[in-house]
């Protein structure tokens, strides 16, 4: 099982013919993702060949030809695509996401960073009105190991398993995936660190709670905002599965943006200490470092299995 992304997902790449789009489309294909097309109005009707290293994910190494469509709607009609990954520059991201929502795409994964907040607010509201789920912006995307990879998360650092991961941070997503590679993951979701994001910690917590094959949830947060405090309240009221957390930014100076546009502490609001306290108050074990967080996950899984077998 998985959340939001499965082996049946059919993926379009908006901006596939650009430098980043080409690089990461190749990586998605190598991970087994069913990339069914790209979108570029100026190159509609063409196709792009991607060489995949022999033996990667069982593929034979033959070039894969991916067609380019003039619009998301055209691509969906021709291929049955239900996911779009957005690699377009910040100035064009708003239009690209709205186009995908207009076409009725189920999931739009917005990798682009540096999108103005007012643009993000506009396309999030528009997508919600059309029933499109947004992941991002300024995010690494999501991966269901062994099934599909939509975005820029490395596909070869973990395996399928029973841990669900939701994270604001891309690099911490990768680190926890690697440290827990012997256990593996159901789905890993990088929700992004901008002040306004589409899919939240709470959305992922709810989905993992309902996923029968997710045994434990890892929540990675960071300074700024109150998303983690709201997630703690949701865990208290709605989540019965064990949750282990990590908060980045304990040593961040007040008033300085750290890494993400949303990672800024103003006065006593949004501190790592406040977030840790809120999570621990509802039974979430919070690690002081990523490595300690991984050890807490292993200890929690061992405890759960001991209880099950007793």
C-alpha positions, 0 to 999 in steps of 0.5 A: 500500500501507499499514499498519494502515489502508486505503481498505477500512477501515470505521470506528466512532467511540466517543464520536462524539456528543460535542464532540470526536467530532463535530468529528473525525468530520467531519474524517475524513469530509472526508478520505475515511474510511469512517466507518460509524457512531458508538457511544452507548447513549443515542442508539442508533437515531438518526443524525447529519448531517455537512456536508462542504465542497463539493469536499473530497476530491471530495465534493459537499457533501451532508450525510452521515448517520452512524447511531448504534449502542448498542454496538460489537458492534451497529455491527460487525454492521450495517456490517462495521466493523473499526476503532474510534476512541475519543473517550470521556472518560478515566474510561470509556476502559477500558470502551470499549476492552474493549467494542471488543475483546470485539466482535472489532474489529481495530484500536482507535485510542485518542485519549483522553489522561489515562487512568490507567496501570493502566487502560491496562495492563488494556485493553492486556492484554485487547485482546491476548488478543482479537487487537485491535491498540491504537494509543495512548492519548494519540495523534493516531491514524494516516493513510494519505494519500489513503485513510483517516484514523483520529484527529485528524491533519490530512489536508491537509498531505501526500500519498500517497508512499513514506515511512513515519512512526512517532512518539511526538509528535503535533505532530512528526508533523504537522511532518515530514508537512508538511516532506516533503509533496512526497515524501509518505507511505505511512502515518503512525502516532502511537503516543502518549507514555504510559508504556504504549502498544499499538502500538510503534515496533517494531511499526511498523518491522516493518510498514513493513519488510514494506510493498513501497511504503514506501521509507524509514522516519522514526522520531520518539522522545522522552526517557523509557523505552527504547523507542528503544533497543529499536527500535535493536536491532530495526533492527539485526537486522530492518530493511533499509530506510533509517531516519532518526530524530529524538529530542525533548528534548535540553534537557529538565531531569532529573526533569521530565515534558515534554509526555507522561506517559512523557517523563521522564528519571530519572538517566542513563536515557531521555536523548535523547543515549543514544537518539541514540547507540543509533540511530546505532550501527545506521546510523540518521541522526538529525537535530538538529531536525525540519527537519534530519531532513527534509533527511536524509530527502531526502538519503537518498532521493537516495542510494538512487535514485542507487544504484538507477540506477547 
